[in-house]
Amino acid sequence: MKAPQTSISLKELFWNFFLIGSYAFGGHMALVAMVRKQLVDKRKVLTDDQILDGVSLASILPGPLAVNSVVYYGFILSGVKGAMVSFFGVLLPTVVLVATFSVYYFSTGEQADFHIAFIIPVVAAVIASVGFNMAKKQMRLVSQGCIAIIAFMVAITAPNVLFLIGSIFLGGVVGYFIYGKEEPVVNSNPGVAKPLNKTELKTLVVIEASIVALMLLLSFFTGVLSTSLSLASVFSGMSLTLFGGGYVIIPIMEQALVSDLHWVTLQEFNAAIGISQVTPGPILSSVTFIGYKMGGITGAIIATLSIFLPSSLLMILLSHVQQKIKHLTYIDAVMKGVRSVVIGLIFSGAYIIGLKHFGFNILPWAIFSISLLLFLFTKIHPALIILLTLLFSFI
């Protein structure tokens, strides 16, 4: 596969991820799909291989898959600074929107009634179109197709996240034995990120120390230091210990925050999930709502950074290791199997988010079909279709 043809500045990187974070409804694979549309198809600064590598690595690490993948792409493009710029760019729109809804919710005392039924088919179509395009470019062997189909079936029937992690691991094992004897395709210009040398490590330490210091100062001057420390402790622990992304973490969060800690009521927790569902970005932005309830705007900021930042740091460190070994023969074979599994998981994302719930309703199927055809055969931007669909829903 050809390497990216153009470069991108930190300013452009922030702006691109800010835009993606502003319209990536559905989180998870939907956000990754938007990243591919913007940075592979349009800007051509990433390749499909790199998109899949990011999802593959994020899938086996703790924390939110979508944001961890974004951090990986930023690291690939511009090292540690690129990773952090991408991190803040993609989260900023979501945090602002969720915080705004939180202020409204707690000022009125009423639970808003949000409805995104019209958007879901479009999101499913975006994910499906990305799956088709990746499969067309990546899957040249029948065995890869079989791996992807098995992964899809596992994903839509799996009772818990262990099955998904297991399928990724088994995909790598199968790839090792099937493709290990093949000669790897050597890319003369793979676009590998800057090495994580002493300068990059120093940059990472300085950035993280500055963020922590600002969090402490903000908490101290707003009088919520104790609350902020509690929020940071609980949510950073979740960030580093829970696998499978937001939809897996949500039930655990409910048990911890509602039943054990009593930070929010069940109604408030459901409102947090509802708000995160109708705003663009990852579902774990629901912690912004909970943080606001506990400590106002400061609490919202602390909670958000605590759930996303620790796993993102782990992603940066392991991204460097992956870039060092990914072109070795057997690593290449393992990744070929893992990528096939990831493609199956991408298709399962479209099914789980939308197709599973359409039933015999004509309207969602019509919206999905029209959107899918537009995404497959035109260069129209997903954001435009989402906006037009929202307008149609109001009418």
Secondary structure per residue as TSV (DSSP state, phi and psi in degrees):
chain	resnum	aa	ss	phi	psi
A	1	M	-	360.0	140.7
A	2	K	-	-66.3	145.8
A	3	A	-	-77.4	161.2
A	4	P	-	-55.5	145.0
A	5	Q	-	-98.0	-20.7
A	6	T	-	-127.6	161.2
A	7	S	-	-103.5	172.9
A	8	I	-	-144.6	134.7
A	9	S	-	-79.9	167.0
A	10	L	H	-62.2	-39.2
A	11	K	H	-62.4	-44.9
A	12	E	H	-66.8	-37.1
A	13	L	H	-62.2	-46.1
A	14	F	H	-60.6	-46.7
A	15	W	H	-64.2	-41.2
A	16	N	H	-63.3	-43.9
A	17	F	H	-74.0	-28.5
A	18	F	H	-63.5	-42.9
A	19	L	H	-65.0	-44.7
A	20	I	H	-60.2	-43.6
A	21	G	H	-66.6	-16.9
A	22	S	H	-85.2	-19.9
A	23	Y	H	-134.0	7.9
A	24	A	-	-83.5	71.3
A	25	F	T	-68.6	140.5
A	26	G	T	106.5	-18.8
A	27	G	-	59.8	-167.6
A	28	H	H	48.8	-124.5
A	29	M	H	-66.6	-26.1
A	30	A	H	-63.1	-41.3
A	31	L	H	-67.1	-41.6
A	32	V	H	-61.9	-38.9
A	33	A	H	-62.0	-40.7
A	34	M	H	-65.6	-37.4
A	35	V	H	-61.3	-43.7
A	36	R	H	-63.1	-43.8
A	37	K	I	-57.9	-40.6
A	38	Q	I	-82.1	-45.4
A	39	L	I	-100.0	-17.7
A	40	V	I	-98.7	-56.2
A	41	D	I	-72.7	-45.9
A	42	K	I	-88.6	-58.6
A	43	R	S	-84.1	-25.6
A	44	K	-	58.9	39.5
A	45	V	-	-102.7	-10.2
A	46	L	S	-126.2	163.0
A	47	T	-	-112.4	166.0
A	48	D	H	-61.8	-35.7
A	49	D	H	-57.7	-44.4
A	50	Q	H	-69.1	-37.0
A	51	I	H	-60.1	-46.6
A	52	L	H	-68.6	-37.7
A	53	D	H	-60.9	-41.5
A	54	G	H	-63.0	-46.1
A	55	V	H	-64.5	-40.6
A	56	S	H	-61.5	-47.0
A	57	L	H	-67.9	-42.1
A	58	A	H	-64.3	-29.9
A	59	S	H	-68.4	-25.8
A	60	I	T	-104.5	4.6
A	61	L	S	-108.7	158.1
A	62	P	S	-71.2	162.3
A	63	G	S	96.4	-178.4
A	64	P	-	-71.8	125.4
A	65	L	H	-61.2	-46.2
A	66	A	H	-63.4	-49.3
A	67	V	H	-68.8	-39.3
A	68	N	H	-60.9	-38.7
A	69	S	H	-64.8	-41.8
A	70	V	H	-61.1	-42.0
A	71	V	H	-60.9	-40.3
A	72	Y	H	-60.7	-46.2
A	73	Y	H	-65.6	-39.2
A	74	G	H	-64.1	-38.2
A	75	F	H	-66.5	-41.4
A	76	I	H	-60.3	-39.9
A	77	L	H	-81.8	-39.4
A	78	S	H	-145.1	29.1
A	79	G	H	66.4	-153.5
A	80	V	H	-60.9	-43.7
A	81	K	H	-61.7	-41.1
A	82	G	H	-63.9	-38.4
A	83	A	H	-62.8	-44.8
A	84	M	H	-72.5	-37.8
A	85	V	H	-62.0	-42.9
A	86	S	H	-65.3	-40.6
A	87	F	H	-57.3	-52.5
A	88	F	H	-71.3	-34.9
A	89	G	H	-63.0	-45.1
A	90	V	H	-75.9	-25.7
A	91	L	H	-88.2	-27.1
A	92	L	H	-56.3	-49.3
A	93	P	H	-60.4	-41.6
A	94	T	H	-63.9	-45.7
A	95	V	H	-62.2	-43.4
A	96	V	H	-62.4	-45.0
A	97	L	H	-66.7	-46.8
A	98	V	H	-64.6	-40.6
A	99	A	H	-63.0	-39.2
A	100	T	H	-64.0	-45.4
A	101	F	H	-63.1	-34.9
A	102	S	H	-65.0	-44.0
A	103	V	H	-58.5	-44.8
A	104	Y	H	-63.0	-45.2
A	105	Y	H	-60.4	-49.7
A	106	F	H	-79.7	-14.8
A	107	S	H	-85.2	-27.7
A	108	T	H	-98.3	-24.8
A	109	G	T	73.1	14.0
A	110	E	-	-118.0	146.6
A	111	Q	-	-89.8	117.3
A	112	A	-	-68.3	148.8
A	113	D	-	-101.0	103.4
A	114	F	-	-99.7	144.6
A	115	H	-	-140.6	119.7
A	116	I	-	-125.5	26.0
A	117	A	T	-58.4	-32.1
A	118	F	T	-75.2	-26.1
A	119	I	H	-80.8	-33.1
A	120	I	H	-55.0	-45.2
A	121	P	H	-60.5	-35.4
A	122	V	H	-67.0	-43.4
A	123	V	H	-60.5	-44.2
A	124	A	H	-61.6	-37.7
A	125	A	H	-67.2	-39.2
A	126	V	H	-59.9	-47.8
A	127	I	H	-63.2	-45.3
A	128	A	H	-62.5	-40.5
A	129	S	H	-64.9	-38.2
A	130	V	H	-65.0	-41.5
A	131	G	H	-60.2	-43.9
A	132	F	H	-62.0	-47.3
A	133	N	H	-65.3	-39.5
A	134	M	H	-69.4	-41.1
A	135	A	H	-62.2	-40.1
A	136	K	H	-62.5	-36.2
A	137	K	H	-89.7	-30.4
A	138	Q	H	-99.0	-30.9
A	139	M	-	-104.3	98.0
A	140	R	-	-107.4	-2.5
A	141	L	S	-122.2	147.3
A	142	V	H	-60.4	-37.8
A	143	S	H	-61.5	-36.6
A	144	Q	H	-65.7	-39.6
A	145	G	H	-63.1	-40.5
A	146	C	H	-64.6	-41.1
A	147	I	H	-60.9	-44.0
A	148	A	H	-64.3	-41.8
A	149	I	H	-64.3	-43.6
A	150	I	H	-62.7	-42.4
A	151	A	H	-62.2	-40.7
A	152	F	H	-60.4	-47.2
A	153	M	H	-64.0	-39.5
A	154	V	H	-63.7	-43.9
A	155	A	H	-63.7	-39.3
A	156	I	H	-83.1	-8.1
A	157	T	H	-120.5	-5.8
A	158	A	-	-62.9	129.7
A	159	P	S	-76.6	-19.9
A	160	N	S	-156.9	174.5
A	161	V	H	-68.5	-21.6
A	162	L	H	-60.1	-33.2
A	163	F	H	-67.6	-37.0
A	164	L	H	-68.8	-44.3
A	165	I	H	-63.6	-39.5
A	166	G	H	-62.7	-38.6
A	167	S	H	-66.5	-37.2
A	168	I	H	-65.5	-43.3
A	169	F	H	-63.0	-46.1
A	170	L	H	-66.0	-34.8
A	171	G	H	-59.8	-41.3
A	172	G	H	-65.0	-41.2
A	173	V	H	-63.6	-46.1
A	174	V	H	-62.0	-42.6
A	175	G	H	-60.8	-38.6
A	176	Y	H	-59.8	-45.6
A	177	F	H	-78.7	-32.7
A	178	I	H	-83.0	-43.0
A	179	Y	H	-108.4	3.4
A	180	G	T	-65.1	-24.1
A	181	K	T	-89.6	-7.4
A	182	E	S	-77.7	153.9
A	183	E	-	-79.3	126.0
A	184	P	-	-67.1	149.9
A	185	V	-	-79.0	118.4
A	186	V	-	-91.0	122.9
A	187	N	-	-95.9	120.3
A	188	S	S	-70.1	-17.4
A	189	N	S	-142.1	71.1
A	190	P	-	-71.0	-9.5
A	191	G	-	67.4	38.2
A	192	V	-	-70.0	146.0
A	193	A	-	-66.3	165.6
A	194	K	-	-57.4	140.8
A	195	P	-	-64.4	148.2
A	196	L	-	-84.0	69.4
A	197	N	-	-84.4	-169.2
A	198	K	H	-60.7	-37.9
A	199	T	H	-65.4	-44.4
A	200	E	H	-66.1	-40.9
A	201	L	H	-63.2	-40.8
A	202	K	H	-62.6	-42.4
A	203	T	H	-59.6	-44.4
A	204	L	H	-62.0	-45.5
A	205	V	H	-63.5	-43.5
A	206	V	H	-63.3	-44.8
A	207	I	H	-61.9	-47.2
A	208	E	H	-68.1	-40.2
A	209	A	H	-63.6	-37.8
A	210	S	H	-65.6	-41.4
A	211	I	H	-63.2	-46.9
A	212	V	H	-61.6	-43.2
A	213	A	H	-62.7	-43.4
A	214	L	H	-64.2	-38.3
A	215	M	H	-62.5	-43.3
A	216	L	H	-66.6	-44.3
A	217	L	H	-63.0	-44.0
A	218	L	H	-61.4	-42.6
A	219	S	H	-65.8	-39.6
A	220	F	H	-66.4	-47.8
A	221	F	H	-74.4	-19.5
A	222	T	T	-97.7	1.3
A	223	G	T	75.5	23.3
A	224	V	-	-125.3	34.4
A	225	L	H	-60.5	-46.6
A	226	S	H	-62.7	-44.7
A	227	T	H	-63.1	-41.7
A	228	S	H	-62.8	-40.9
A	229	L	H	-63.5	-38.8
A	230	S	H	-65.3	-45.2
A	231	L	H	-61.0	-45.3
A	232	A	H	-63.5	-40.7
A	233	S	H	-64.6	-47.9
A	234	V	H	-68.6	-49.4
A	235	F	H	-76.1	-32.3
A	236	S	H	-69.0	-34.2
A	237	G	H	-62.8	-42.4
A	238	M	H	-63.4	-39.0
A	239	S	H	-60.2	-34.6
A	240	L	H	-99.9	-5.3
A	241	T	H	-122.0	-12.2
A	242	L	-	-108.3	130.3
A	243	F	-	-105.5	156.5
A	244	G	S	102.9	-1.5
A	245	G	-	83.4	-173.5
A	246	G	H	-60.2	-43.1
A	247	Y	H	-67.5	-20.8
A	248	V	H	-86.8	-36.4
A	249	I	H	-74.0	-29.8
A	250	I	H	-53.6	-50.4
A	251	P	H	-60.1	-36.2
A	252	I	H	-68.9	-39.9
A	253	M	H	-61.4	-41.4
A	254	E	H	-60.5	-45.2
A	255	Q	I	-61.7	-44.5
A	256	A	I	-72.8	-45.6
A	257	L	I	-84.7	-30.6
A	258	V	I	-94.4	-52.8
A	259	S	I	-82.7	-40.5
A	260	D	I	-90.3	-54.3
A	261	L	S	-89.1	-21.3
A	262	H	-	58.2	36.3
A	263	W	S	-73.9	-35.7
A	264	V	S	-136.9	157.5
A	265	T	-	-80.1	167.9
A	266	L	H	-62.0	-38.6
A	267	Q	H	-63.9	-42.0
A	268	E	H	-66.8	-38.6
A	269	F	H	-64.0	-43.4
A	270	N	H	-63.3	-36.1
A	271	A	H	-64.0	-39.9
A	272	A	H	-61.0	-43.9
A	273	I	H	-66.0	-41.7
A	274	G	H	-60.9	-43.4
A	275	I	H	-64.2	-41.5
A	276	S	H	-66.1	-26.4
A	277	Q	H	-76.5	-31.0
A	278	V	H	-100.3	5.3
A	279	T	S	-111.9	151.0
A	280	P	S	-67.9	156.8
A	281	G	S	105.4	-175.4
A	282	P	-	-72.2	152.3
A	283	I	G	-66.1	-24.6
A	284	L	G	-71.9	-1.2
A	285	S	G	-65.3	-8.5
A	286	S	H	-59.2	-24.1
A	287	V	H	-68.9	-22.4
A	288	T	H	-61.2	-42.9
A	289	F	H	-61.0	-47.2
A	290	I	H	-66.1	-40.7
A	291	G	H	-62.7	-38.2
A	292	Y	H	-64.8	-40.1
A	293	K	H	-62.6	-37.1
A	294	M	H	-80.4	-38.9
A	295	G	H	-145.7	29.1
A	296	G	H	65.9	-154.5
A	297	I	H	-60.2	-39.8
A	298	T	H	-60.5	-44.9
A	299	G	H	-62.0	-37.3
A	300	A	H	-63.2	-43.4
A	301	I	H	-66.5	-45.5
A	302	I	H	-62.2	-46.4
A	303	A	H	-61.5	-43.1
A	304	T	H	-64.7	-49.0
A	305	L	H	-63.9	-35.5
A	306	S	H	-69.7	-33.5
A	307	I	H	-80.9	-27.5
A	308	F	H	-102.6	-33.4
A	309	L	H	-71.8	-46.9
A	310	P	H	-58.1	-45.9
A	311	S	H	-67.8	-28.9
A	312	S	H	-67.7	-37.5
A	313	L	H	-63.2	-42.8
A	314	L	H	-61.9	-37.4
A	315	M	H	-63.6	-42.2
A	316	I	H	-60.9	-46.8
A	317	L	H	-63.5	-43.5
A	318	L	H	-78.6	-23.4
A	319	S	H	-61.8	-40.0
A	320	H	H	-62.0	-44.3
A	321	V	H	-63.2	-44.1
A	322	Q	H	-60.8	-41.7
A	323	Q	H	-64.9	-27.1
A	324	K	H	-74.2	-31.3
A	325	I	H	-113.5	-7.5
A	326	K	T	-64.7	-24.2
A	327	H	T	-93.7	2.0
A	328	L	S	-68.1	150.2
A	329	T	H	-53.6	-54.5
A	330	Y	H	-74.9	-29.8
A	331	I	H	-65.6	-39.8
A	332	D	H	-61.3	-39.6
A	333	A	H	-66.6	-43.2
A	334	V	H	-61.0	-45.4
A	335	M	H	-65.8	-30.2
A	336	K	H	-64.1	-39.4
A	337	G	H	-69.3	-41.6
A	338	V	H	-64.4	-41.3
A	339	R	H	-61.5	-36.7
A	340	S	H	-63.3	-40.6
A	341	V	H	-63.5	-43.5
A	342	V	H	-61.5	-39.6
A	343	I	H	-62.1	-41.0
A	344	G	H	-62.0	-38.7
A	345	L	H	-68.3	-32.8
A	346	I	H	-63.4	-46.9
A	347	F	H	-62.2	-36.5
A	348	S	H	-66.0	-30.4
A	349	G	H	-61.5	-42.4
A	350	A	H	-63.2	-39.5
A	351	Y	I	-68.7	-47.5
A	352	I	I	-68.5	-41.9
A	353	I	I	-69.1	-41.5
A	354	G	I	-127.6	-60.8
A	355	L	I	-57.4	-34.3
A	356	K	H	-60.3	-29.6
A	357	H	H	-104.4	-1.0
A	358	F	H	-71.4	-34.7
A	359	G	T	59.5	-134.0
A	360	F	T	-103.6	16.8
A	361	N	-	-74.8	125.8
A	362	I	H	-72.0	-39.7
A	363	L	H	-60.1	-51.4
A	364	P	H	-62.7	-36.4
A	365	W	H	-64.9	-38.5
A	366	A	H	-65.5	-45.4
A	367	I	H	-62.9	-43.7
A	368	F	H	-61.7	-47.4
A	369	S	H	-64.9	-45.9
A	370	I	H	-63.5	-43.9
A	371	S	H	-63.2	-43.1
A	372	L	H	-61.9	-44.2
A	373	L	H	-62.8	-40.4
A	374	L	H	-64.2	-42.5
A	375	F	H	-70.1	-32.7
A	376	L	H	-79.4	-33.1
A	377	F	H	-117.7	1.1
A	378	T	S	-133.8	172.3
A	379	K	-	-103.5	20.3
A	380	I	-	-62.7	141.9
A	381	H	-	-81.0	137.2
A	382	P	H	-55.8	-34.2
A	383	A	H	-60.1	-37.5
A	384	L	H	-65.3	-42.4
A	385	I	H	-65.7	-39.9
A	386	I	H	-62.3	-45.0
A	387	L	H	-64.7	-42.4
A	388	L	H	-64.4	-38.0
A	389	T	H	-67.3	-39.8
A	390	L	H	-62.1	-43.0
A	391	L	H	-61.1	-42.3
A	392	F	H	-61.7	-39.0
A	393	S	H	-66.3	-36.7
A	394	F	H	-66.7	-39.3
A	395	I	-	-65.6	360.0
